[in-house]
Amino acid sequence: MSEAYFRVESGALGPQENFLSLDDILMSHEKLPVRTEIPMPRLGTFFQERSGGADTDNAIPQGSKLELPLWLAKGLFDNKRRILSVELPRIYQEGWRTVFSADANVVDLHKMGPHFYGFGSQLLHFDSPENTFIGRFRRIMDCSQNAYNEDTSALVARLDEMERGLFQTGQKGLNDFQCWEKGQASQITASNLVQNYKKRKFTELED
């Protein structure tokens, strides 16, 4: 008998991801541009285009530019040993900051990166902060509160995953309020657990 999947909340806005969260697992596999600060022996097998060949023990030369998943970049990054340095992804660089400052609401964050805020927060691990959340939060909540029984697919398609969660929370709050206004919130129904228990007790009495 299959059981429903209960969504585990992301921990990406904190110092570490929550590896029981599917959102965090997917986010940790997003690629991050890095540059090697030392030769990396025997790793050229995985990056053939950067390998120095068999004569150099398949080492990746110092100064090579690679794209590594976030989880691997965090594991290799060390301020003291300087194994690699991390470059800001394009959407977190100064050019895009100007766009966000002008009007953050026009940007399709989901197209640029479905985990924009979570991934950006993890860049703090490399001393590279970035956040445009404040510029978009008010519009997201306004739309969620003023879109009752309307098609919101076009708006939601442009949102980051965390923004989508906020939008859904706002929509749920609006629906709950509408139910309260109609007097439906006071209706109490028995949970499935109680109903199943009563059915089982009734069956036992019949036997």
N, C-alpha and C positions, 0 to 999 in steps of 0.2 A: 504494500500500500504506500503510495507516494505521499510526501508531505509538502506543504507549501514552503517556499523559500522566504524567510523573514529577512528583510534588508538589514545589513549591518552598516551602521553609520561610519562614514569616512573619518579618518583621523589625520587627513593630509594637511589641515590647517594648523596642526600642532607640530611638535618637533619630529615625530615619527608617524609613518603611515600605519594604518590598521590592516594587517594582512589577512584578516577575516572578512574584509570588505572587498567586494568585487570591483567597486569603483577605484579603490586604492591599488589593487593588483593591476588593473588596466593602466592606471596613471603611471605606475612605476616602470612600465615598459615603454613609455614615450622616450624618444631619443633626445640626447643632449649633446651639443657640439663641444668637444674637448681637444686639447693639444697636449701631447706627451712631453714631459719635461726631462725624462731620462729614457734611454733605450729600454725596450721591453722584450726580453728574450723569449723565444718560442711562441709568442702570441701572433706572429705573422701568418700562421696557418689559418687563423680566423679572419684575417684582413689581408688577403692576397695582394690587393692593390697597394698596400703600404709596406709589405714585407721586404726586408733587405735580401732575401734569398737564402739558400742553404749555406752559403759561405759565411753568413752572419748569424747562423743558428736560428734562422727564421725570425729574427728580431724586428720589432717595429722601431725605426730610427727615432731619435730625439727630435722633437718639433713636428711630428706627424699630426695631421688633423683627422680626427675620427668622430663618429657619432655613436655614442654608447647609450644603452638604456639607463634611465635614472638610477635604478637600484645598483647597477654596476659602477656608475660614476661615483655614487656616494660611498661605495665600498672601497674604491681605489683612492679617493681624495684624502689627502693628508697635508695640512699646512706646514708641518715640520719636514716631511720627507720630499715634498714637491714632486710627486709621481706624475701628476697631470694638473693642468689648469682648465677651468671651465669657462666657456664663452657664453654670454647671454644669447638665448635663442632670439631670432629676428623679432618676434612679436613683443619681446620685453625690452628692446633696444630704444635708444633715444628718439628715433624717427617715429615709432609707434606711440611713444609717450606724448608727442605733440598732437597726434590724432586723438588720443584719449582725452587730452586736456581740452581740445576744441569741442568735441561732442562724443562722449564714450558710448552714447546710446545707438549710434549709427553702425557700430562695429558688429560684425557677425562673429562672435566669440567661438561659437560651436564649430564653425568652419575652420577657424584658426587653431583651435585646440580645445577639445571637449572638456578638459580639466584645467582650464586656464588659471583659476585661483589656487587650486590645490597644488598644481605643478609649480606655479609662481612662488607659493609659500615654501615649497621644498628647496627653492633656489637660495633661501636664507641659509641653508646648510653650507653654501659656497660664498656667503656674504654678498648676495646679489638680490636685494629686495625689490619687489614690484607689485603694485596693486592698483586697480582701477575700479574696485568694487563700489566705493562710495558714489561715484558718478553715475552708476547704473541702478543702484539699489532702489531709490525712490520710484523710478519709472516702473521697475518690475513689480513692486508692491502696489502701485497705483493701478497698473493694468490688471493685476490679479483681483483687485477689489472692484473693478468696474467692467468686468467681462463676464457677467453672470449669464450662463446659457448661450455664450457666443463662441464662435470658432476661433481658437487662439493658436492654431497650429503654426501659422506664419510667424507669430511672435516667438513661440517656444523654440522653433527651429534655430533661432539665432542666439540662444542662450547657452552658457556654460552649464555643465552638469549640476554644479552647486546652485546656480541661479534657477535651474529647472526645479530643483527641490524646494527652493524658497517660493517659487511661483505656485507650485502645487500646495504648499502649506497655506499660502494666502487664499487660494481658491477654496481649500477645505474650510478655512475660517469663515469665508463668505457664505458657503453653503450651510455651515452650522448655524450661522446667524440668521439666514433666511428661514431655516427650519424652526428656530426659536421664535421668530416673529409670527410664524404660522401656527404656533402652539404645538408643534410636533416634537419639540425637544423633551417635553415632560413625559412622553410615552415610554414606559419601561418594558422591555421584553426580556424573557428568560434567555440566558446564554445557551449555546448548543450543548455545553457540558452538562448543564442542569437538565435540559430536555432529554438528553441521552440517558442520564442517570434515572430519571423518572420512568422512561420506557423500560429500562432494565429491571427496575424494581417491580413494575407492573407485570412483566413477563415472569419474574420469580414467583409472584403471588398466584398467577394462573397455574404455574406448575405445581 
